[in-house]
Each structure stands twice: as C-alpha cells, then as structure tokens.
C-alpha cells in the first residue's frame, strides 16, 4: 500500500501597498513631488503606454516582499496607464521603472539614500534624479555600461527618456518640457488658466465693441441715404 504524502500548502505572500511612511515630511517636498509627477503625466498624456506614479511601492522580485522601495516619482515606459496598489515588476512584463525622482526631506539619512541609490543601480533604473530643496541642490545619474554614473553638468541637462530640461532658477528646481513650457503647480496652472480666460474675455469684449461701432455706422449711413432719397438724390451717384 502506497501512502500519499500531503505537502503542506505554501502560505500566500502578501505584498503590502504601504510602507507606513508618509509621502512627504513638509509642504514643499509634497508640492515638488506632485508637480513633477503631474508634469510628467501631462507630458505623456496621449501615450497610453507611459505609466507615472508618486510614492508607489515597487517590488522587483516575485516571492520576496522585503525587497522594495517607493520612489517619490517613478516613470515606466512600456506599461499602460491605470491605478495600482503597488508596482509588482513580474506582473508588468518585468519592466523596471526607467526614471525615478527623489526629493530629500529633513528625515532622510545618508545611509537611507545610499541604499536607495544601490537599489536603483541594481534593479536597472536608467535615470535617477535627487533634489534637496533646502540646499537647492540637484544631482543626477544616468546608466552607462550597466552602471548609474553621475551627471557632471546637471544644470541644463536634458533627460534622454523624458526630454525635459533641468534648471535651477528663482531659488528652486525648474523643469521644462520640450516645448519650453515649465512644469507648474496646480495653483500656477489655475492662475494661468484664469489669465487666459480674462484675456479671451477682453478680446471678445473688444470684438463686440468694434461690431457695435460698425453697426452704428451702418445705421447712420442708412438714415443718411434715406434722407438723400427723400430729397431726390440717388446716394449711389454720389
């Protein structure tokens, strides 16, 4: 008699959607994260296969839920837009985020950021940008020969993947789209929209006033022509 051996079922591995850490430690860091993520999302709004996210946990290896990190901003070319609780790379055709951003906060330690850089280097990030808003200091790394190497001249640098240009101006990081438009916060975008609406309203008002003047001129001409005809004068002969 052959006795069947029961193999105990392996426990399901849970990949948490949160690391329990806040997205940002202060309003400036949060504003920068949202502005960068939103700016990139808008830049590639018509490309269904560019996914961007802010503070999303990235798990690169199936079966290991201890290896993960949450970039302040990640960009993945080749993956569809849409909501995710986390980025499980093996469920995304094994495509790693190609571009990541980190915005330093006072609570970040040198050890923590060094570990993040090692993570991005090991798991094939192509471009890594690190900005310290307190020191107004921007650093960047780009992958060359399978290693992330520092970008020597970061001011004026154009991202190979994103096509955006990095500048430091007015005491802060400025990112420019390929068309020259600067990444802007939601408040700045609303102000710009309001200004454009006010400009459009003024132009419409001027057009309406010009049309009213033309209409008044036509009315006066018609009155004059009528009086001339009453006097037996053909206005067409004048």
Secondary structure, DSSP 8 states (H G I E B T S, - for coil): ----------------S--S--S-SSHHHHHHHHHHHHHHHHHTTT-TTEEEEEEEEEE-STT-SSS-EEEEEEEEETS-----SSEEGGGTTT---SEEEEE--TT--HHHHHHHHHHHHHTT-SEEEEEETTTTEEEEEEEETTEEEE-S--TT-B-TTT--EEEEETTEEEEE-TTS-B---HHHHHHHHHHHHHHHHHHHHHHHHHHHHHHHHHHHHHHHHHHHHHTT--GGG-
